[in-house]
Amino acid sequence: MVVGCNQRGQVRSSVPQLFARSSDGTALLADCPSHPGAGGERTLGATEAVAEAYAHFDWIYRWLSLLVRCWRRT
C-alpha cells in the first residue's frame, strides 16, 4: 500500500495488484480490471493522479487492458 496526500491535504492510498521493484530503485505498479468498466469513471480518472504520484518516486504505473479469457477444450 502506498499512502500520500493530495494537493488539498487529503490522505489517499493505493494498493496496486502488481508491484515489481528493480535493483536500481525504480518500480512498476499495475492494476488489471476484472471486467470492462471496472471501477467506473471515477477509478479511470484517478489512474492519472496515481501515475503522477508514483512518478515522483521514478515508479511507473499502468492500468492494463482487460485480459481476455480463452477456453479451449483439449
Backbone as a printed PyTorch tensor [residue, N CA C, xyz], in Angstrom:
tensor([[[  0.8400,  -1.1700,   0.0000],
         [  0.0000,   0.0000,   0.0000],
         [  0.8880,   1.2370,   0.0000]],

        [[  0.5060,   2.1860,  -0.8240],
         [  1.1930,   3.4670,  -0.8790],
         [  0.2160,   4.5120,  -0.3640]],

        [[  0.6470,   5.3130,   0.5970],
         [ -0.2110,   6.3270,   1.2090],
         [  0.4260,   7.6930,   1.0070]],

        [[ -0.3910,   8.6820,   0.6800],
         [  0.1140,  10.0410,   0.4890],
         [ -1.0170,  11.0360,   0.6090]],

        [[ -0.7030,  12.3010,   0.4040],
         [ -1.6990,  13.3740,   0.4660],
         [ -1.8110,  14.0450,  -0.8970]],

        [[ -3.0280,  14.4240,  -1.2430],
         [ -3.2120,  15.1620,  -2.4900],
         [ -2.9460,  16.6480,  -2.2300]],

        [[ -3.1540,  17.4800,  -3.2470],
         [ -2.8540,  18.9080,  -3.1290],
         [ -3.7240,  19.6100,  -2.0950]],

        [[ -4.8810,  19.0340,  -1.7900],
         [ -5.7770,  19.6180,  -0.7880],
         [ -5.4990,  19.0820,   0.6200]],

        [[ -4.4510,  18.2460,   0.7520],
         [ -4.0920,  17.7050,   2.0540],
         [ -4.8880,  16.4770,   2.4630]],

        [[ -5.7170,  15.9520,   1.5520],
         [ -6.4950,  14.7630,   1.8510],
         [ -5.6140,  13.5200,   1.7060]],

        [[ -5.7420,  12.6050,   2.6560],
         [ -4.9560,  11.3680,   2.6110],
         [ -5.5630,  10.4330,   1.5770]],

        [[ -4.7160,   9.9020,   0.7290],
         [ -5.1290,   8.9620,  -0.3120],
         [ -4.2270,   7.7420,  -0.2530]],

        [[ -4.7670,   6.5990,  -0.6280],
         [ -3.9640,   5.3830,  -0.6480],
         [ -4.2040,   4.6240,  -1.9490]],

        [[ -3.2530,   3.7840,  -2.2710],
         [ -3.3480,   2.9700,  -3.4840],
         [ -2.7530,   1.6040,  -3.1670]],

        [[ -3.4560,   0.5670,  -3.5950],
         [ -2.9700,  -0.7970,  -3.4120],
         [ -2.9700,  -1.4610,  -4.7900]],

        [[ -1.8570,  -1.3410,  -5.5170],
         [ -1.8080,  -1.9340,  -6.8550],
         [ -1.7970,  -3.4540,  -6.7810]],

        [[ -2.2940,  -4.0990,  -7.8320],
         [ -2.3200,  -5.5570,  -7.8880],
         [ -0.9440,  -6.1380,  -8.1690]],

        [[ -0.1000,  -5.3630,  -8.8020],
         [  1.2500,  -5.8300,  -9.1240],
         [  2.2490,  -4.7690,  -8.6930]],

        [[  3.3040,  -5.1940,  -8.0120],
         [  4.3900,  -4.2970,  -7.6420],
         [  5.6850,  -5.0450,  -7.9020]],

        [[  6.4830,  -4.5360,  -8.8230],
         [  7.7750,  -5.1490,  -9.1400],
         [  8.8480,  -4.0810,  -9.0040]],

        [[  9.8210,  -4.3340,  -8.1510],
         [ 10.8680,  -3.3440,  -7.8930],
         [ 12.1880,  -3.8100,  -8.4890]],

        [[ 12.8970,  -2.8940,  -9.1410],
         [ 14.2020,  -3.1890,  -9.7350],
         [ 15.3040,  -2.8730,  -8.7410]],

        [[ 16.4700,  -3.4320,  -8.9760],
         [ 17.6070,  -3.1940,  -8.0830],
         [ 18.0620,  -1.7400,  -8.1170]],

        [[ 17.7080,  -0.9950,  -9.1730],
         [ 18.1040,   0.4130,  -9.2470],
         [ 17.1200,   1.3420,  -8.5240]],

        [[ 16.1030,   0.7760,  -7.8870],
         [ 15.1420,   1.5700,  -7.1240],
         [ 13.8870,   1.9330,  -7.8780]],

        [[ 13.8630,   1.7370,  -9.1920],
         [ 12.6460,   2.0080,  -9.9450],
         [ 11.6520,   0.8780,  -9.7020]],

        [[ 10.4080,   1.1200, -10.0750],
         [  9.3930,   0.1030,  -9.8520],
         [  8.3060,   0.2000, -10.9140]],

        [[  7.6150,  -0.9140, -11.1040],
         [  6.4590,  -0.9830, -11.9830],
         [  5.2780,  -1.4040, -11.1200]],

        [[  4.2200,  -0.6090, -11.1630],
         [  2.9960,  -0.9220, -10.4430],
         [  1.8820,  -1.0040, -11.4670]],

        [[  0.9760,  -1.9480, -11.2940],
         [ -0.0760,  -2.1150, -12.2920],
         [ -1.3590,  -2.6300, -11.6660]],

        [[ -2.4540,  -2.2860, -12.3000],
         [ -3.7750,  -2.8000, -11.9560],
         [ -4.3980,  -3.3380, -13.2290]],

        [[ -5.1650,  -4.4020, -13.0840],
         [ -5.8470,  -5.0080, -14.2260],
         [ -7.3140,  -5.1760, -13.8590]],

        [[ -8.2170,  -4.5830, -14.6370],
         [ -9.6370,  -4.6710, -14.3100],
         [-10.1610,  -6.1020, -14.4590]],

        [[-11.1490,  -6.4360, -13.6340],
         [-11.7380,  -7.7690, -13.6990],
         [-12.8140,  -7.8760, -14.7690]],

        [[-13.3280,  -6.7370, -15.2130],
         [-14.3470,  -6.7120, -16.2610],
         [-14.3820,  -5.3130, -16.8880]],

        [[-14.9420,  -5.1890, -18.0840],
         [-14.9910,  -3.8680, -18.7240],
         [-15.7120,  -2.8520, -17.8320]],

        [[-15.1480,  -1.6850, -17.6870],
         [-15.7580,  -0.6370, -16.8830],
         [-15.5620,  -0.8130, -15.3870]],

        [[-14.6850,  -1.7150, -14.9970],
         [-14.4540,  -1.9540, -13.5640],
         [-14.0440,  -0.6630, -12.8750]],

        [[-14.6810,  -0.3670, -11.7680],
         [-14.3560,   0.8260, -11.0030],
         [-15.0580,   2.0840, -11.4710]],

        [[-15.5970,   2.0740, -12.6600],
         [-16.3210,   3.2260, -13.1700],
         [-15.4160,   4.3730, -13.5820]],

        [[-16.0540,   5.4660, -13.9720],
         [-15.3280,   6.6390, -14.4550],
         [-14.4250,   7.2470, -13.3920]],

        [[-14.8660,   7.2000, -12.1350],
         [-14.0680,   7.7860, -11.0580],
         [-12.7240,   7.0730, -10.9350]],

        [[-12.7380,   5.7590, -11.0210],
         [-11.4990,   4.9900, -10.9310],
         [-10.6090,   5.2610, -12.1310]],

        [[-11.1910,   5.2880, -13.3080],
         [-10.3970,   5.5420, -14.5090],
         [ -9.7790,   6.9340, -14.4650]],

        [[-10.5050,   7.9020, -13.9470],
         [ -9.9700,   9.2540, -13.8250],
         [ -8.8670,   9.3380, -12.7890]],

        [[ -8.9460,   8.5040, -11.7700],
         [ -7.9440,   8.5160, -10.7050],
         [ -6.6210,   7.9050, -11.1600]],

        [[ -6.6310,   7.1190, -12.2210],
         [ -5.3820,   6.4890, -12.6710],
         [ -4.3310,   7.5240, -13.0510]],

        [[ -4.7540,   8.6540, -13.5800],
         [ -3.8000,   9.7200, -13.9180],
         [ -3.1400,  10.2800, -12.6610]],

        [[ -3.9320,  10.5040, -11.6270],
         [ -3.3880,  11.0260, -10.3720],
         [ -2.4460,  10.0120,  -9.7330]],

        [[ -2.8020,   8.7430,  -9.7910],
         [ -1.9550,   7.6890,  -9.2270],
         [ -0.6310,   7.6300,  -9.9870]],

        [[ -0.6990,   7.6530, -11.3100],
         [  0.5220,   7.6090, -12.1280],
         [  1.4180,   8.8080, -11.8280]],

        [[  0.8250,   9.9740, -11.6580],
         [  1.5890,  11.1880, -11.3550],
         [  2.2630,  11.0860,  -9.9820]],

        [[  1.5430,  10.5470,  -9.0110],
         [  2.1100,  10.3950,  -7.6660],
         [  3.2830,   9.4190,  -7.6780]],

        [[  3.1330,   8.3110,  -8.3450],
         [  4.2150,   7.3210,  -8.4070],
         [  5.4180,   7.8510,  -9.1820]],

        [[  5.1780,   8.7150, -10.1480],
         [  6.2700,   9.2740, -10.9530],
         [  7.2390,  10.0930, -10.0940]],

        [[  6.7550,  10.6300,  -8.9820],
         [  7.6390,  11.3730,  -8.0780],
         [  8.7450,  10.4820,  -7.5110]],

        [[  8.5120,   9.1820,  -7.4930],
         [  9.4990,   8.2240,  -6.9900],
         [ 10.2220,   7.5090,  -8.1270]],

        [[ 10.0160,   7.9770,  -9.3720],
         [ 10.5310,   7.3100, -10.5670],
         [  9.9510,   5.9090, -10.7190]],

        [[  8.6990,   5.7470, -10.2940],
         [  7.9910,   4.4870, -10.4660],
         [  7.0210,   4.6400, -11.6390]],

        [[  6.7430,   3.5530, -12.3030],
         [  5.8300,   3.5490, -13.4500],
         [  4.5350,   2.8570, -13.0430]],

        [[  3.4070,   3.4790, -13.3610],
         [  2.0980,   2.8870, -13.0740],
         [  1.3560,   2.6540, -14.3800]],

        [[  0.7230,   1.5010, -14.4910],
         [ -0.0650,   1.1720, -15.6790],
         [ -1.4240,   0.6160, -15.2830]],

        [[ -2.4520,   1.0480, -16.0020],
         [ -3.7810,   0.4440, -15.9210],
         [ -3.8360,  -0.4590, -17.1420]],

        [[ -3.7760,  -1.7490, -16.9160],
         [ -3.6690,  -2.7050, -18.0140],
         [ -5.0110,  -2.9490, -18.6750]],

        [[ -4.9700,  -3.3410, -19.9230],
         [ -6.1890,  -3.7040, -20.6410],
         [ -6.7750,  -4.9690, -20.0340]],

        [[ -8.0560,  -5.1140, -20.2000],
         [ -8.7390,  -6.3040, -19.7130],
         [ -8.1670,  -7.5380, -20.3970]],

        [[ -7.8260,  -8.5100, -19.6010],
         [ -7.3370,  -9.7600, -20.1690],
         [ -8.5050, -10.5640, -20.7040]],

        [[ -8.3290, -11.1670, -21.8500],
         [ -9.3840, -11.9550, -22.4790],
         [ -9.2100, -13.4070, -22.0670]],

        [[-10.2790, -13.9860, -21.5820],
         [-10.2380, -15.3870, -21.2150],
         [-10.3570, -16.2550, -22.4510]],

        [[ -9.5380, -17.2330, -22.5130],
         [ -9.5910, -18.1750, -23.6280],
         [ -9.7590, -19.5740, -23.0520]],

        [[-10.8000, -20.2250, -23.4450],
         [-11.0360, -21.6020, -23.0040],
         [-11.0020, -22.4830, -24.2370]],

        [[-10.2120, -23.5020, -24.1420],
         [-10.1300, -24.4340, -25.2700],
         [-10.2150, -25.8370, -24.7250]],

        [[-11.0660, -26.5990, -25.3040],
         [-11.2300, -27.9810, -24.8880],
         [-10.0840, -28.8120, -25.4460]],

        [[ -9.4950, -29.5870, -24.5900],
         [ -8.3850, -30.4530, -25.0550],
         [ -8.7350, -31.8970, -24.9160]]])
